[in-house]
Structures are given as structure tokens and as C-alpha cells.
């Protein structure tokens, strides 16, 4: 059964509730009694176990790859004076 995070917009009371998928969502705040108790959007909490693709391809990779010199030059803007042929005078027509 999943655990849902609820929060009251009236008083700010927050609570995690274990519910079945088929259970109706709660609407009454257990703290103040207002009809402002709603589910919150939260990140999924799960852990991958075993020897799947995630373990062999990504597990233990703590360093970020260094950018290659060609990637740096490819992202650099072209100079404003570079022409694109006879139709361009090099005055920033791009």
C-alpha cells in the first residue's frame, strides 16, 4: 500500500497516511477539522535492488565526465564578422 502525504491549507498540518489505491482521498483535517486536507505531490521513494542495467551502467559513478574540447568550441558563438557567402556582408545577418 502506498503512503500519501497530506497537508491542510487552512492550518498547515501535515501527515503521511498509508492508504489503499482504492481508498477515497481524505478531505477533513485531523487537526483543525477544516475540509482543506489534500494530497501533496511528492517524489517516489523506491530503491532498485539486484543486478539490472542500473547497477552495471550507473552504480558507483560519482564523478561527472569532463567536457571535451570539441564540445566547448561547438557551443561558442560565431564571431559577428564571419560571412556566410556572397549573399552576406558579415554585418550580423544571422
Secondary structure, DSSP 8 states (H G I E B T S, - for coil): -EEEEEEETTT--EEEEEE-TTS----S-TTT--S-EEE----------SSSHHHHHTTT--S-----HHHHHHHS---TT---STT--SSS--
